[in-house]
Amino acid sequence: MQSHFLTRYFLGAFAAAALALAPACESKKEAETPEMRELAQKAGELDKLSQTARTAGAGQAQKLKEAGVNDMKPSPDTLQLTEPQKAALEARLKAEKNSSYQALLQEVLDKDTEIKEMNGKMAALRAVLPRPDVARENDSHYGMAMRFLRKKGVGEEQARKLVSRVLVMDRMAPGFEVYHFYSNGVYGSWVSQGKSNVTPTELQAEAKAKLENERDDAKTQVSRITEELADLNAQKAKILADMEGLQAEKTTMIADLQAMTATSMAQKSQLNSLHYLVGERKDLETRGIIVVPVFSKDRAGTNWADGIFTKGLDLREQATLTITAAEVGLKKIGRISVVPGSLLKDKHYTVAQPEDKSSATVTFLAKDRFRNEKVVFAVTD
């Protein structure tokens, strides 16, 4: 596979080498010099030969293994057999009777000759090409280009401008060979595989695939998070609805409890209160609320009804009731008649008055006798 990075820089077959150059002037004609095009072509040829030789070397090792010659390994630098190894193989070839085995050995020797020719061509190409800058661990194409231009005496700002006009690789692998060219204010650069196990094209494709995978993973994650968020929002909406329902139930329950409490309190007050009516005795008689007999105690009249007892005294809090003459339209209070007559003075209650008799204070001695009882206080002057 053609791994030379010039496929990116020179638009294939090195026909547009100027794209990898950074001329000091803006003239495209000045940048595309014959020397540069020739160097670019030779660099491409060298890289292609290196790839072919590497493949041939791997095939050579496989053929040796198939031929059962496991003790012979091509030189790691030249991928060729050493002279003693070749001599040993030639001796085996002459002594071998098996034709298929002879064919394998002959193929190994022929391939060795082919590799030797390729090594010669590569040596010739390297002789005319600039010495490549071999990438090390953590090297970057940009950094290597800047380092080269600084060594050439190019100022920092100008070097950055020149490198910014060159297509530099995003990633580099140890063993990549970077060719630099700088002449008359023109800088060019191209990358070949060198001794790396991966080609520049493969490395770029790997980086692209990684980015695409990360993008796809990110999209998947976004989709998953979006679904989870939608589910959480649905759960949140349900919880809020449930909370609103519970709040409404709570409000209703509180209102019911308050109503029940108020009812309970009202009932307790009703049961513990004295329900009474105060009035002038003759008026009460005239209205039929009480009956005033001649020889017995006052008693309830025909118009005695629950509705007339609008006043109340909670006996849990009070034990006395003060009645004024003014509230019944009198100047003074002479006597108070308590109806029903079964409530006895000085047993169930007492009455005390000031000297001016403008009022009278009833003290309830037997509170239980008056609890939830309807009583009329009939006042006379």
C-alpha positions as CSV (number, residue, x, y, z in Angstrom):
1,M,0.0,0.0,0.0
2,Q,1.4,3.4,-0.9
3,S,2.0,5.0,2.5
4,H,3.8,8.1,1.5
5,F,2.1,11.2,3.0
6,L,2.8,13.0,-0.3
7,T,-0.6,11.7,-1.4
8,R,-2.0,14.4,0.9
9,Y,0.7,17.0,0.2
10,F,1.2,16.7,-3.5
11,L,-2.2,15.6,-4.7
12,G,-1.0,12.2,-5.9
13,A,2.0,11.2,-8.0
14,F,3.8,14.5,-6.8
15,A,2.2,16.6,-9.5
16,A,1.4,19.4,-7.2
17,A,4.4,19.6,-4.9
18,A,3.9,23.3,-4.3
19,L,1.0,22.6,-1.9
20,A,3.6,21.2,0.6
21,L,5.8,24.3,0.3
22,A,5.9,27.6,2.1
23,P,7.4,30.2,-0.3
24,A,8.6,33.5,1.2
25,C,6.8,35.3,-1.7
26,E,3.3,34.6,-2.9
27,S,4.3,33.5,-6.4
28,K,3.2,30.0,-7.1
29,K,5.6,29.8,-10.1
30,E,8.6,30.6,-7.9
31,A,7.6,27.9,-5.4
32,E,7.2,25.1,-7.9
33,T,10.8,24.8,-8.9
34,P,12.0,21.8,-10.9
35,E,14.4,20.8,-8.1
36,M,11.5,20.6,-5.6
37,R,9.4,18.5,-8.0
38,E,12.3,16.2,-8.6
39,L,13.0,15.8,-4.9
40,A,9.4,15.1,-4.2
41,Q,9.3,12.4,-6.9
42,K,12.5,10.8,-5.7
43,A,11.2,10.8,-2.1
44,G,8.0,9.1,-3.3
45,E,10.1,6.5,-5.2
46,L,12.2,5.8,-2.1
47,D,9.2,5.3,0.1
48,K,7.6,3.0,-2.5
49,L,10.8,1.0,-2.8
50,S,11.1,0.8,1.0
51,Q,7.5,-0.6,1.2
52,T,8.2,-3.1,-1.5
53,A,11.5,-4.2,0.1
54,R,9.8,-4.6,3.5
55,T,7.1,-6.8,1.9
56,A,9.8,-8.8,0.0
57,G,11.7,-9.3,3.2
58,A,8.7,-10.6,5.1
59,G,8.0,-13.0,2.1
60,Q,11.7,-14.0,2.2
61,A,11.5,-15.0,5.8
62,Q,8.3,-17.0,5.1
63,K,9.9,-18.9,2.2
64,L,12.9,-19.8,4.4
65,K,10.6,-21.2,7.0
66,E,8.7,-23.2,4.3
67,A,12.0,-24.5,3.1
68,G,12.9,-25.6,6.6
69,V,15.8,-23.2,6.8
70,N,15.0,-21.8,10.2
71,D,18.6,-20.9,11.1
72,M,18.9,-18.2,8.4
73,K,17.3,-14.8,8.9
74,P,17.8,-11.8,6.6
75,S,19.7,-8.9,7.9
76,P,17.2,-6.5,9.7
77,D,18.9,-3.5,8.0
78,T,19.1,-4.7,4.4
79,L,16.6,-7.6,4.5
80,Q,19.2,-9.5,2.5
81,L,21.0,-12.7,3.2
82,T,24.7,-12.5,4.2
83,E,27.3,-13.8,1.9
84,P,27.8,-17.0,4.0
85,Q,24.1,-17.6,4.1
86,K,23.8,-17.3,0.3
87,A,26.8,-19.6,-0.1
88,A,25.1,-22.2,2.2
89,L,21.8,-22.0,0.4
90,E,23.5,-22.4,-3.0
91,A,25.3,-25.5,-1.7
92,R,22.0,-26.9,-0.5
93,L,20.4,-26.1,-3.8
94,K,23.1,-28.1,-5.7
95,A,22.8,-31.1,-3.3
96,E,19.0,-31.1,-3.1
97,K,17.2,-33.9,-5.1
98,N,13.6,-32.8,-4.3
99,S,12.4,-30.5,-7.1
100,S,9.9,-28.6,-5.0
101,Y,12.4,-28.0,-2.3
102,Q,14.9,-26.9,-5.0
103,A,12.2,-24.4,-6.3
104,L,11.8,-22.9,-2.9
105,L,15.5,-22.4,-2.4
106,Q,15.9,-20.9,-5.9
107,E,13.0,-18.6,-5.2
108,V,14.7,-17.4,-2.0
109,L,18.0,-16.7,-3.9
110,D,16.1,-14.9,-6.7
111,K,14.2,-12.8,-4.2
112,D,17.5,-12.0,-2.4
113,T,18.9,-10.7,-5.7
114,E,15.7,-8.6,-6.2
115,I,16.1,-7.1,-2.7
116,K,19.7,-6.3,-3.4
117,E,18.7,-4.4,-6.5
118,M,16.1,-2.5,-4.6
119,N,18.6,-1.7,-1.8
120,G,20.9,-0.3,-4.5
121,K,18.2,1.9,-5.9
122,M,17.3,3.1,-2.5
123,A,20.9,3.9,-1.7
124,A,21.1,6.0,-4.9
125,L,17.9,7.9,-4.0
126,R,19.1,8.6,-0.4
127,A,22.3,10.0,-1.8
128,V,20.4,12.8,-3.7
129,L,17.7,13.4,-1.1
130,P,18.1,15.6,2.0
131,R,18.9,13.5,5.1
132,P,15.5,12.7,6.7
133,D,14.6,13.8,10.3
134,V,13.6,10.6,12.1
135,A,10.6,11.1,14.4
136,R,11.0,10.0,18.0
137,E,8.4,9.4,20.7
138,N,6.2,12.5,21.3
139,D,7.6,14.3,18.3
140,S,5.3,16.5,16.2
141,H,5.6,17.4,12.6
142,Y,5.1,21.1,13.5
143,G,7.8,20.9,16.1
144,M,10.2,19.1,13.9
145,A,9.7,21.7,11.1
146,M,10.2,24.6,13.5
147,R,13.4,22.9,14.9
148,F,14.7,22.5,11.3
149,L,14.1,26.1,10.4
150,R,15.7,27.5,13.6
151,K,18.8,25.5,12.8
152,K,18.7,27.1,9.3
153,G,18.8,30.5,11.1
154,V,15.2,31.5,10.3
155,G,13.6,33.8,12.9
156,E,10.8,32.5,15.1
157,E,8.1,34.6,13.6
158,Q,9.1,33.9,10.0
159,A,9.5,30.2,10.8
160,R,5.9,30.1,12.2
161,K,4.6,31.8,9.0
162,L,6.5,29.3,6.8
163,V,5.2,26.2,8.7
164,S,1.7,27.6,8.8
165,R,1.6,27.5,5.0
166,V,2.6,23.8,5.0
167,L,0.3,20.9,5.4
168,V,1.6,19.2,8.6
169,M,0.5,15.9,9.9
170,D,-1.7,15.9,13.0
171,R,0.0,12.8,14.5
172,M,3.4,11.3,14.1
173,A,4.7,7.8,14.9
174,P,8.3,7.0,16.0
175,G,10.3,6.0,13.0
176,F,8.6,8.3,10.5
177,E,11.1,10.0,8.2
178,V,10.4,13.7,7.7
179,Y,12.1,15.4,4.8
180,H,12.7,19.1,5.0
181,F,13.6,21.5,2.2
182,Y,14.5,25.1,2.6
183,S,16.1,27.3,-0.2
184,N,15.7,30.9,-1.2
185,G,12.9,31.5,1.4
186,V,10.9,28.5,0.4
187,Y,10.2,25.7,2.9
188,G,8.8,22.3,2.0
189,S,8.2,19.1,4.0
190,W,6.9,15.6,3.4
191,V,6.6,12.4,5.5
192,S,7.3,8.8,4.7
193,Q,6.9,5.6,6.8
194,G,10.6,5.1,7.4
195,K,11.1,2.3,10.0
196,S,7.7,2.7,11.6
197,N,5.3,-0.2,11.6
198,V,2.5,2.1,10.4
199,T,2.2,4.3,7.4
200,P,1.3,8.0,7.7
201,T,-1.9,7.3,5.8
202,E,-2.8,4.5,8.2
203,L,-2.0,6.7,11.2
204,Q,-4.2,9.5,9.9
205,A,-7.0,7.0,9.0
206,E,-6.7,5.5,12.6
207,A,-6.9,9.0,14.1
208,K,-9.9,9.8,11.9
209,A,-11.6,6.5,12.8
210,K,-10.9,7.2,16.5
211,L,-12.5,10.6,16.2
212,E,-15.5,9.1,14.3
213,N,-15.9,6.4,17.0
214,E,-15.7,9.0,19.7
215,R,-18.2,11.1,17.9
216,D,-20.5,8.1,17.5
217,D,-20.0,7.2,21.1
218,A,-20.8,10.8,22.1
219,K,-23.9,10.8,20.0
220,T,-25.0,7.5,21.5
221,Q,-24.3,8.8,25.0
222,V,-26.2,12.1,24.2
223,S,-29.1,10.0,22.9
224,R,-29.1,7.8,26.0
225,I,-28.8,10.9,28.3
226,T,-31.6,12.6,26.4
227,E,-33.8,9.5,26.9
228,E,-32.9,9.3,30.6
229,L,-33.6,13.1,31.0
230,A,-37.0,12.7,29.3
231,D,-37.7,9.8,31.6
232,L,-36.6,11.8,34.6
233,N,-38.7,14.7,33.5
234,A,-41.7,12.4,33.2
235,Q,-41.0,11.0,36.6
236,K,-40.5,14.6,37.9
237,A,-43.9,15.7,36.4
238,K,-45.6,12.6,38.0
239,I,-44.0,13.3,41.4
240,L,-45.0,17.0,41.1
241,A,-48.5,16.0,40.2
242,D,-48.6,13.5,43.1
243,M,-47.2,16.2,45.4
244,E,-49.9,18.6,44.3
245,G,-52.5,15.9,44.9
246,L,-51.1,15.2,48.3
247,Q,-50.9,19.0,49.1
248,A,-54.6,19.3,48.1
249,E,-55.4,16.3,50.3
250,K,-53.4,17.9,53.1
251,T,-55.2,21.2,52.7
252,T,-58.5,19.4,52.7
253,M,-57.5,17.3,55.7
254,I,-56.3,20.4,57.6
255,A,-59.6,22.2,56.7
256,D,-61.6,19.2,57.8
257,L,-59.5,19.0,61.0
258,Q,-60.0,22.6,61.7
259,A,-63.7,22.3,61.1
260,M,-63.8,19.2,63.3
261,T,-61.8,21.0,66.0
262,A,-64.0,24.1,65.7
263,T,-67.1,21.8,66.0
264,S,-65.5,20.0,68.9
265,M,-64.7,23.2,70.6
266,A,-68.2,24.6,69.9
267,Q,-69.6,21.4,71.3
268,K,-67.4,21.5,74.3
269,S,-68.3,25.1,74.8
270,Q,-72.0,24.3,74.4
271,L,-71.8,21.5,77.0
272,N,-69.8,23.6,79.4
273,S,-71.7,26.9,79.0
274,L,-74.6,28.5,80.7
275,H,-77.2,29.7,78.0
276,Y,-79.1,32.6,79.4
277,L,-81.4,35.5,78.8
278,V,-81.6,38.7,80.9
279,G,-84.7,40.8,80.9
280,E,-87.2,42.9,82.8
281,R,-89.6,40.5,84.6
282,K,-92.9,42.1,83.5
283,D,-91.6,42.2,79.9
284,L,-90.6,38.6,80.0
285,E,-94.0,37.7,81.4
286,T,-95.8,39.7,78.7
287,R,-93.8,38.0,76.0
288,G,-94.8,34.6,77.3
289,I,-91.3,33.6,78.1
290,I,-92.0,33.1,81.7
291,V,-95.1,32.7,83.9
292,V,-95.3,34.6,87.2
293,P,-97.7,32.7,89.5
294,V,-99.1,34.3,92.7
295,F,-98.2,31.7,95.2
296,S,-95.3,29.8,93.5
297,K,-91.9,30.4,91.8
298,D,-91.6,31.7,88.3
299,R,-91.5,29.1,85.6
300,A,-91.1,28.7,81.9
301,G,-93.8,30.2,79.7
302,T,-95.3,29.0,76.4
303,N,-92.8,31.0,74.4
304,W,-89.8,29.5,76.2
305,A,-87.7,28.3,73.2
306,D,-84.0,27.5,72.4
307,G,-83.7,30.4,70.0
308,I,-84.1,33.1,72.7
309,F,-81.1,32.0,74.6
310,T,-78.4,33.8,72.5
311,K,-76.0,34.6,75.3
312,G,-73.6,32.1,76.8
313,L,-71.1,31.9,79.7
314,D,-68.4,29.3,79.6
315,L,-68.3,28.0,83.1
316,R,-64.8,26.5,82.5
317,E,-63.5,30.1,82.5
318,Q,-65.9,32.1,84.6
319,A,-67.9,31.5,87.7
320,T,-69.8,34.8,87.9
321,L,-72.2,36.8,85.8
322,T,-72.7,40.6,86.3
323,I,-76.1,42.0,85.3
324,T,-76.6,45.8,85.2
325,A,-79.8,47.7,85.6
326,A,-79.2,49.7,82.5
327,E,-79.1,46.6,80.2
328,V,-82.8,45.9,81.1
329,G,-83.9,49.5,81.1
330,L,-84.1,50.0,84.9
331,K,-82.5,52.5,87.3
332,K,-81.7,49.9,89.9
333,I,-82.0,46.2,90.5
334,G,-84.3,45.3,93.4
335,R,-84.6,41.5,92.9
336,I,-83.5,38.8,90.4
337,S,-85.7,35.8,89.8
338,V,-83.9,32.8,88.4
339,V,-85.9,30.5,86.1
340,P,-86.3,27.6,86.3
341,G,-87.2,27.7,90.0
342,S,-85.4,24.4,90.6
343,L,-82.2,26.5,90.8
344,L,-82.0,27.5,94.4
345,K,-80.4,30.6,95.8
346,D,-77.6,30.1,98.2
347,K,-77.4,26.5,97.2
348,H,-76.8,26.6,93.5
349,Y,-75.9,30.3,93.3
350,T,-75.6,33.6,95.2
351,V,-76.5,37.2,94.3
352,A,-74.4,40.2,95.5
353,Q,-75.1,43.9,94.9
354,P,-73.4,47.1,95.5
355,E,-75.0,49.8,97.7
356,D,-76.4,51.7,94.8
357,K,-78.0,48.5,93.4
358,S,-77.0,49.5,89.9
359,S,-75.9,45.9,89.2
360,A,-76.0,42.4,90.6
361,T,-73.4,39.7,90.4
362,V,-74.5,36.1,90.3
363,T,-71.9,33.6,91.5
364,F,-72.4,30.0,90.5
365,L,-71.8,27.7,93.4
366,A,-72.7,24.5,91.6
367,K,-71.3,24.9,88.2
368,D,-72.4,21.4,87.0
369,R,-76.0,22.4,87.8
370,F,-75.7,25.2,85.2
371,R,-73.6,23.5,82.5
372,N,-75.6,23.3,79.2
373,E,-78.6,24.8,81.1
374,K,-81.0,27.4,79.8
375,V,-81.7,30.0,82.4
376,V,-83.7,33.3,82.5
377,F,-82.7,36.1,84.8
378,A,-85.8,38.1,85.4
379,V,-85.0,41.5,86.9
380,T,-87.3,43.8,88.9
381,D,-86.6,47.2,90.4
